[in-house]
Amino acid sequence: MQRRMFLLASAAIAAAPWTASARSFPFSQSDAEWRATLSPDAYAVLRQNATEAAFSHPYNDETAIGLYDCAGCDTPVYSSADKFYSDSGWPAFDQAIPGRTAEGPDPVYGEMLTEVHCANCGGHLGHIFNDGPKMTTGARHCINGVALAFRAGRT
């Protein structure tokens, strides 16, 4: 019975996946406003759950101290204090700033991943994996650089 319930629940999630865009958030704009304020690449990632190419964004190699804001609404979502080099091709953090992101299931690439999005505007930031630094949280927040705006010197 437990296996059957699991399979039914999995099928329901796959049939009607959770998406940030289907929810309401404190900051919102029309699709036309999003398109007008974001670059085409940022729009594709933040509003359409796209993924930028690996090793394509300079934030992957950024080492300065500061905060990473959501590129959609300027909410600080990650701190450089939690950033590490993962060799995955995307900026990686072991945790987000508490309360600034939210998570949900994202059925992509034939498996169920954990999506991370901005809690203020719902913008898709990336995914969370469990292969991060074991001496901290063990998580790797694999974040699209184009979904972020780095503000050096802020802590």
C-alpha positions in Angstrom: 0.0 0.0 0.0 2.8 2.4 0.8 4.5 1.8 -2.5 1.2 2.4 -4.3 0.7 5.7 -2.5 4.2 6.8 -3.4 3.7 6.0 -7.0 0.4 7.8 -7.1 1.9 10.9 -5.4 4.9 10.8 -7.8 2.5 10.6 -10.8 0.5 13.5 -9.5 3.6 15.6 -9.1 4.9 14.7 -12.6 1.5 15.4 -14.2 1.1 18.8 -12.5 4.5 20.0 -11.4 4.9 22.7 -8.8 6.1 25.9 -10.4 6.9 29.2 -8.8 5.2 31.0 -11.7 1.8 29.5 -10.7 2.0 31.1 -7.3 1.7 34.7 -6.1 4.7 36.5 -4.6 5.1 39.9 -2.8 6.8 41.4 -5.9 5.1 40.8 -9.2 5.0 42.3 -12.7 3.2 41.5 -15.9 5.0 39.3 -18.5 5.5 42.4 -20.6 7.1 44.2 -17.7 9.4 41.3 -17.0 10.5 41.2 -20.6 11.1 45.0 -20.6 13.2 44.9 -17.4 15.3 41.7 -17.8 17.8 40.8 -20.5 16.6 38.0 -22.8 18.9 35.5 -20.9 17.8 36.6 -17.5 14.1 36.4 -18.6 14.6 32.9 -19.9 16.2 31.7 -16.6 14.1 33.7 -14.1 10.7 33.5 -15.7 10.9 30.3 -17.9 13.2 28.1 -15.8 15.9 27.9 -18.4 19.6 27.1 -17.5 22.5 29.1 -18.7 25.5 27.2 -20.3 28.0 25.9 -17.8 31.1 28.1 -17.3 29.5 30.9 -19.2 29.0 33.5 -16.4 31.7 35.4 -14.6 30.1 34.9 -11.2 31.3 31.4 -11.3 34.8 32.7 -10.6 33.9 35.7 -8.5 35.7 35.8 -5.2 35.0 39.3 -3.9 33.1 39.8 -0.6 29.5 40.9 -1.1 25.9 39.9 -1.6 24.2 38.3 -4.6 20.8 39.7 -5.3 18.0 38.3 -7.3 18.3 39.9 -10.7 14.5 40.1 -11.0 13.7 42.1 -7.8 17.0 43.0 -6.1 16.4 40.9 -3.1 19.6 39.7 -1.5 19.5 35.9 -1.8 23.1 34.6 -1.3 26.2 35.8 0.6 29.7 35.5 -0.7 30.5 34.0 2.7 28.5 30.9 1.7 30.0 30.6 -1.9 32.4 27.9 -2.9 34.0 26.7 -6.1 32.2 23.5 -7.1 33.7 23.0 -10.6 30.2 22.4 -11.8 30.2 25.5 -14.1 27.7 27.6 -12.1 28.1 29.7 -9.0 27.6 27.5 -5.9 26.6 28.3 -2.4 26.1 25.9 0.6 23.0 27.9 1.8 20.8 30.9 0.9 20.2 33.9 3.1 17.4 32.6 5.5 13.9 33.4 4.3 15.0 34.8 1.0 14.5 31.7 -1.2 12.0 28.9 -1.4 12.2 25.4 -2.8 9.9 23.1 -4.7 10.1 19.9 -6.8 11.2 20.3 -10.4 10.8 17.3 -12.7 13.6 17.8 -15.3 16.0 15.6 -17.2 14.0 12.5 -16.3 14.4 13.0 -12.5 13.0 15.1 -9.7 15.3 17.9 -8.8 14.8 20.6 -6.0 14.3 24.0 -7.6 15.3 27.1 -5.7 13.6 30.4 -6.5 13.4 33.9 -5.1 10.8 34.1 -2.3 10.0 37.7 -3.2 9.4 37.4 -7.0 9.3 33.7 -7.7 12.2 33.9 -10.1 13.9 30.6 -10.9 17.5 30.7 -9.5 18.7 27.2 -10.0 18.7 23.8 -8.2 19.9 22.3 -5.0 22.0 19.1 -4.8 23.3 17.2 -1.8 26.9 17.0 -3.0 28.1 20.3 -1.3 30.8 20.7 1.4 30.2 18.1 4.1 31.8 20.4 6.7 29.0 22.9 6.3 25.4 22.1 5.1 26.3 19.4 2.6 24.1 21.3 0.1 25.2 22.8 -3.2 22.9 25.5 -4.4 23.8 25.5 -8.1 22.7 29.0 -9.2 22.5 30.6 -12.7 24.8 33.6 -12.7 22.4 35.5 -15.0 19.7 35.2 -12.2 21.9 37.1 -9.8 23.3 40.7 -9.5 26.5 40.9 -7.4 26.9 43.8 -5.0 30.5 43.9 -3.9 31.3 45.2 -0.4 27.8 44.5 1.1 27.6 41.9 3.9 
